[in-house]
Amino acid sequence: MCTAITLQSMQGENFFGRTMDFSHSIKPGVYVIPINYEWDSLATRKKYIDIYSFICMGQETDGMLGFFDGVNERGFAAAVLYFAGYAYYDLPINDKEQIASLDFLHYILGRCSSVDDLRALLKNIYIVGIQDPVTKTTAPLHWIATDKSGKTVVIEQTKTGLEVIDNPIGVMANSPDFNWHITNLRNYMNVSTNQKKEVHWGNVSLTPFGQGAGTTQLPGGFTSPERFVRTAFLKTHVQTPKTSSETLMTCFHIINNVFIPKGIVVTDKGADDYTKYIAFMNTNTCEYYFKTYGNNQILRASLWNYNINSEQPIFLGNIPFI
């Protein structure tokens, strides 16, 4: 369970971020991946060399370094979210390049400068499932990507193949597929920032109790469709922030509406599925901001404060209090 959004300021800066909602225990940390970093594909053992440096949240488990979200030096940013029941990896073998699902985020952050780059790159690959060391399963995944221009897409591989889907609303959640979520918004066309002053049912006059009656139909639960609708409404109706700092604060205000406290969502195995951390990236400055479940203070790290020509990834430390 996760939710992701983009938000642009009046100055044209594009912010991108997400909640990390998960029932498994994780110990993520912030990494800086340098230019020309060489790594081995989990699918084919082929060696890849990153073209661009990036700053990201990730975790090393059993010698496997995987990433959850990040932004690279060119302002291209992406995140991975769960896609249970829809992700499909058993496509017929073809002559396209195989990229492991757990490598995909690393693969695109290291070689895409824009969403247009991503589209061109994905014409020649398909995604194969790899068991991850945290859940011990082949995690069903899909991805959201954006760039400095604000252009945003969703990447989903289902039984019909690998698709790159335009995301004009800049919101993403989990299952069902992205196009279903967009269609579902039509059920909430009457949700409004305004309210009627008075209506009449026969001879009875009805007036609202106070402000906010226009949002009565806005869903309040934590399922993927409810989080998508709630976030989409808030994101598209807030006042457009003027400055970088206002945009960052607005991002956190929006995403806090889908923050899941411990004990509210419990899996069939008795585990709490809750928001481990929230992260936002300024794609124009390559700054990474985050806060954790146990600490509401927003922390900041900048790609440009570290040696992007380092020979190895730079580990900035595990994030505390999750």
C-alpha positions in Angstrom: 0.0 0.0 0.0 1.5 3.3 -1.1 0.4 6.6 -2.6 2.4 8.9 -4.9 1.9 12.4 -6.3 3.5 15.2 -8.3 2.9 18.9 -7.6 4.1 22.0 -9.4 4.8 25.4 -8.0 4.0 28.7 -9.7 7.7 29.0 -10.4 7.5 25.8 -12.4 9.3 23.5 -10.0 8.1 19.9 -10.0 7.9 18.0 -6.7 7.4 14.3 -6.6 6.8 12.0 -3.6 5.2 9.1 -2.0 4.1 7.3 1.2 5.9 4.0 1.9 3.2 1.8 3.4 4.2 -1.7 4.2 3.5 -4.6 6.6 6.9 -6.1 6.5 9.9 -4.9 8.5 12.3 -2.8 6.5 15.4 -0.8 7.4 15.8 1.7 4.5 18.4 4.3 4.2 19.3 7.2 1.9 21.9 6.5 -0.8 23.8 8.5 -3.4 24.6 6.4 -6.5 27.5 7.8 -8.5 28.0 8.3 -12.2 29.5 5.2 -13.9 28.5 2.9 -11.1 28.8 -0.7 -12.3 26.3 -3.3 -11.1 25.1 -6.8 -12.1 21.6 -7.5 -13.4 19.6 -9.9 -11.2 17.9 -11.3 -14.2 20.8 -12.1 -16.5 24.0 -11.2 -14.5 24.8 -8.7 -17.3 26.8 -5.7 -16.1 25.3 -2.2 -16.4 26.9 1.1 -15.9 24.8 4.1 -14.7 25.0 7.1 -16.9 23.5 9.5 -14.3 24.0 9.8 -10.5 20.9 9.8 -8.3 19.8 10.2 -4.7 17.3 7.7 -3.4 15.8 5.6 -0.6 16.9 2.0 -0.6 17.9 -1.0 1.3 20.6 -3.7 1.1 19.3 -7.1 2.1 21.3 -10.3 1.7 23.8 -8.5 -0.5 21.0 -7.2 -2.8 20.8 -3.4 -3.1 17.3 -2.3 -4.1 15.7 1.1 -4.3 12.2 2.4 -3.5 12.2 5.9 -5.0 14.7 8.5 -6.1 15.7 11.5 -8.4 18.7 11.7 -10.7 21.0 14.6 -11.6 18.8 15.4 -14.7 15.6 15.8 -12.7 14.1 12.5 -13.7 12.4 10.8 -10.7 10.6 7.6 -10.1 9.1 5.3 -7.5 8.0 1.7 -7.2 4.6 0.7 -5.7 2.8 -2.6 -5.1 0.5 -3.9 -7.8 -1.1 -7.0 -6.4 -3.2 -9.2 -8.6 -2.3 -7.3 -11.8 1.5 -7.3 -12.3 2.4 -10.1 -14.7 6.0 -11.2 -15.4 5.5 -14.5 -17.4 5.4 -12.9 -20.8 6.6 -15.0 -23.8 10.4 -14.9 -24.2 11.5 -12.5 -27.0 14.5 -10.7 -28.2 14.0 -7.7 -25.9 16.3 -7.0 -23.0 15.2 -8.7 -19.7 15.2 -6.4 -16.7 14.4 -7.8 -13.2 11.5 -6.2 -11.4 13.8 -5.4 -8.5 16.3 -3.8 -10.8 13.9 -1.7 -12.8 13.9 1.5 -10.7 17.7 1.4 -10.6 17.8 0.8 -14.3 15.7 3.8 -15.3 17.1 6.2 -12.7 20.6 5.5 -14.0 19.9 6.1 -17.7 16.9 8.3 -18.2 17.0 12.1 -18.3 13.3 12.6 -19.1 10.0 10.8 -19.5 10.7 10.9 -23.3 13.9 9.0 -22.7 12.0 6.5 -20.6 9.5 5.8 -23.4 12.3 5.2 -25.9 14.1 2.9 -23.5 11.1 0.8 -22.7 10.5 -0.1 -26.3 13.3 -2.6 -26.1 12.8 -4.3 -22.7 10.5 -6.4 -20.7 10.3 -7.0 -17.0 10.9 -10.4 -15.3 9.9 -11.3 -11.8 12.6 -11.9 -9.2 12.0 -13.0 -5.6 12.8 -10.2 -3.1 14.7 -10.9 0.1 12.2 -9.0 2.3 8.9 -10.8 1.5 10.5 -14.0 0.1 8.0 -13.6 -2.8 8.1 -12.2 -6.3 6.6 -8.9 -5.5 3.9 -7.5 -7.9 5.1 -4.0 -8.8 4.3 -1.0 -11.0 6.1 2.3 -11.2 5.5 6.1 -11.6 8.0 8.4 -13.2 8.2 12.2 -13.8 10.7 14.8 -14.9 11.4 18.5 -14.4 8.7 19.5 -16.9 6.0 17.8 -14.8 5.3 15.2 -17.5 4.3 12.0 -15.6 3.7 8.4 -16.6 2.8 5.1 -15.1 4.6 1.9 -16.1 2.6 -1.3 -15.7 3.3 -4.8 -17.0 0.2 -7.0 -17.1 -0.9 -9.9 -19.2 -1.4 -7.6 -22.2 2.3 -6.5 -22.0 4.4 -3.6 -20.8 2.7 -0.2 -21.1 3.8 3.3 -20.5 0.6 5.3 -19.6 0.3 9.0 -19.5 -0.6 10.2 -16.1 -2.3 13.7 -16.5 -3.4 13.9 -12.9 -0.1 13.1 -11.3 -1.4 10.6 -8.7 -0.8 6.9 -8.3 -1.8 4.2 -5.8 -2.0 0.4 -6.0 -4.4 -2.0 -7.6 -6.4 -2.0 -9.8 -4.6 -0.7 -12.9 -4.1 3.0 -13.5 -6.7 3.4 -16.2 -9.3 1.9 -13.8 -8.5 4.6 -11.2 -8.9 7.4 -13.8 -12.3 6.0 -14.9 -13.4 5.6 -11.2 -12.9 9.4 -10.7 -16.1 9.8 -12.7 -18.0 8.5 -9.7 -17.0 11.5 -7.7 -17.8 14.4 -10.1 -20.1 15.9 -7.5 -17.4 16.4 -4.9 -16.7 20.1 -4.6 -14.9 22.7 -2.6 -18.1 24.6 -2.4 -21.5 23.7 -1.0 -25.1 24.6 -1.6 -26.6 27.2 0.7 -30.0 25.7 0.7 -32.0 23.0 -1.0 -35.7 22.1 -0.7 -37.2 18.6 -0.4 -40.8 19.3 -0.9 -41.8 21.9 1.7 -38.7 21.2 3.9 -35.7 23.5 3.7 -32.3 21.9 4.2 -29.1 23.9 5.0 -25.6 22.6 5.7 -24.3 22.3 9.3 -21.2 24.2 8.4 -18.5 24.4 5.8 -17.2 21.3 3.9 -20.5 19.8 2.8 -19.2 19.7 -0.8 -16.8 17.0 0.2 -19.3 14.7 1.8 -18.9 12.0 -0.9 -15.1 12.1 -0.7 -14.0 8.6 0.4 -12.1 8.4 3.7 -10.8 4.8 3.9 -7.4 3.4 3.1 -8.0 1.1 0.2 -6.1 1.9 -3.0 -9.2 3.4 -4.8 -10.1 5.5 -1.8 -6.6 6.9 -1.4 -6.4 7.6 -5.1 -9.6 9.6 -5.2 -8.9 11.5 -2.0 -5.4 12.4 -3.1 -6.5 13.3 -6.6 -9.2 15.7 -5.3 -6.9 17.4 -2.8 -4.0 17.7 -5.3 -6.1 19.3 -8.0 -8.0 21.7 -5.7 -5.4 23.1 -3.3 -4.1 26.6 -4.0 -1.1 26.5 -6.3 1.9 27.2 -4.1 4.2 30.1 -5.0 7.6 29.1 -3.7 9.7 26.0 -3.3 9.1 25.9 0.4 5.4 26.4 0.0 5.2 23.6 -2.5 7.1 21.2 -0.2 4.7 22.0 2.7 1.7 21.6 0.4 3.0 18.2 -0.7 3.2 16.9 2.9 -0.2 18.4 3.7 -1.8 16.5 0.9 -0.1 13.2 1.5 -0.8 13.3 5.2 -4.4 12.7 4.3 -3.5 9.1 3.4 -1.0 8.5 6.2 -1.8 5.2 7.8 -1.2 4.9 11.6 -0.3 1.6 13.2 -3.3 -0.5 14.1 -5.7 0.9 11.5 -4.8 -1.6 8.7 -4.0 -5.1 9.8 -3.2 -7.9 7.4 -4.6 -11.5 7.6 -1.3 -12.4 9.3 -1.9 -9.9 12.1 0.8 -7.5 10.9 0.3 -3.7 10.8 0.4 -2.2 7.4 1.4 1.4 8.1 3.2 4.4 6.6 6.9 3.8 7.3 8.0 7.1 5.7 7.0 9.9 3.4 9.5 11.3 0.9 9.4 14.2 -1.6 11.9 15.2 -4.2 12.5 18.5 -5.9 13.2 17.4 -9.4 14.7 20.8 -10.3 17.3 20.8 -7.5 17.8 17.1 -6.8 16.9 17.6 -3.1 15.4 14.7 -1.2 13.1 15.4 1.8 11.6 12.8 4.1 10.0 12.1 7.5 9.4 8.8 9.2 6.6 7.3 11.3 8.3 8.1 14.6 9.6 11.6 13.7 7.6 14.3 12.1 10.6 16.5 11.5 11.4 16.8 7.7 14.9 15.9 6.9 16.8 16.9 3.8 19.6 15.5 1.7 20.9 17.0 -1.6 22.6 15.0 -4.4 25.0 17.9 -4.9 26.4 17.7 -1.4 28.1 14.4 -2.2 30.8 13.1 -4.6 28.8 11.9 -7.6 32.1 10.6 -9.1 32.6 8.2 -6.2 33.6 4.6 -7.1 30.9 3.1 -4.9 27.4 4.1 -3.6 27.5 6.5 -0.7 25.3 5.4 2.2 24.0 8.3 4.2 22.6 6.1 7.0 19.5 4.2 7.9 16.5 6.4 8.5 15.5 6.3 12.2 12.2 5.8 14.0 10.2 3.7 11.5 
